[in-house]
């Protein structure tokens, strides 16, 4: 059995898996079948006590069974959920389990600390034709109703449970008309910093989508009303037509003003939440100005990459953070490793700070000697001298790949243990100087690296369209970080466009020494 932490994932090998939980109080179990935007397609995708089956997903007395081959073909994932039963208060400790072939293979312990009444425990999702499971632990203080709203099923809401074990605990209600930040004034989830920041990001995304939608509607309605005002040649130059045009413009401006005011109110609330969070977050999730960098090191479940913003939507900037160890390698899109050295320095500082309770070991492939200014500060955690010649790449990657393969063999035999190290691999100047076997080993580490606690950062041009299928596949599996201004990224909830301003390592030597406090 493998014990996961938030953000970790493992491949699934069985055709059917069962989700169950252990808790001190009665819980309701449910499941959502979602598209790649993490939203349901219809009410048929919501599996609860009211509707216990859908394609590939069945809710029974012993939990939720997912038959992977039968899940609708265009679905991206199945979210496995627990919530308080009836009118129960907050959730206590929950231990989620996933079983394959009758045996528990994955366990994920969650200790809610901020009044959550619903949790997404696990995500069973597709990845390159196969299935994997990821530990999430994302909580919702508003209970199942808030969770359902966040995933496009706002018409479902909990009601007081009737007597009897087979009662329907949910009823259909009118959909909510607008999303507002749900965490205003709520306690800070320091132990789940990544989740808290992503919840703020989701609130920002939904507020942005509401503004964009209102602007689009106002523009379309104005165009339609202006066209109607001049459609009759006999009246288009009359005072009545002028009045109609003036009224149409006024309605357009009023709608836009209301939408802007609502978005500004939401943004101001989120700015306050972010300022509060930045004071309490561990260093790897905090800004450089945070007092966290002056406190003793503290572990974190993620790292901050930079800030997301949209110039046309005001000054709000949202931290962009990802789980650690990195569940997907980061790929910095650049033609020059030297040009992104401050970005790499910032990433390494946060990766080193993320797991002070474990030994961090960093391996650097630096064929162009772009990072010599960093290696002195990182000397205490380097796994060996930085590789500056292409003939030395294979041996270093083989060592990592062999360690991951041994860890996988131990895991499959039931003798696996959690990694005691946090390994970090920086592969710069890719793919120049790398042999085909090196690419294969990087691909192997993508699949097995989490078994040795590995986080991988690749630096080079975007190779997603490479003629080499191995390189293209590797590139497509990574999380790409654009370095060209104006390159859009799209949030997973609404598809709204954002720009990413990657964090840079401060240039002052004394600040670098304080931030890159390698042990």
Secondary structure, 3 states (H helix, E strand, C coil): CEEECCCCEEECCCCEEEEEEEECCCEEEEEEEECCCCCCCCHHHEECCCCCEECCEEEECCEEEEEHHHCCCCCCEEEEEEEECCCCCCCCEEEEEEEECCEEEEEEEEECCCCCCEEEEEEEEEECCEEEEEEEEEEECCHHHHHHHHCCCCCEEECCCCCCCCCCCEEECCCCCCCCCCCCCCCCCHHHHHHHHHHHHHHHHHHHHHHHHHHHHHHHHHHHHHHHHCCCCCCCCCHHHHHHHHHHHHHHHHHHHHHHHHHHHHHHHHHHHHHHHHHHCCHHHCCCCCHHHHCCCCCCCEEEEEEEECHHHCCCCEEEEEECCCCCCEEEECCCCHHHHHHHHHHHHHHHHHCCCCEEEEEEECCCCCCHHHHCCCHHHECCCCECCHHHHHHHHHHHHHHHHHHHHHHHCCCCCCCCEEEEEEEEEECCCCCHHHHHHHHHHHHHHHHHCEEEEEEECCCCCCCCHHHHHHHHHCEEECCCCCCEEECCCCCCEEEEEECCCCCCHHHHHHHCCCC
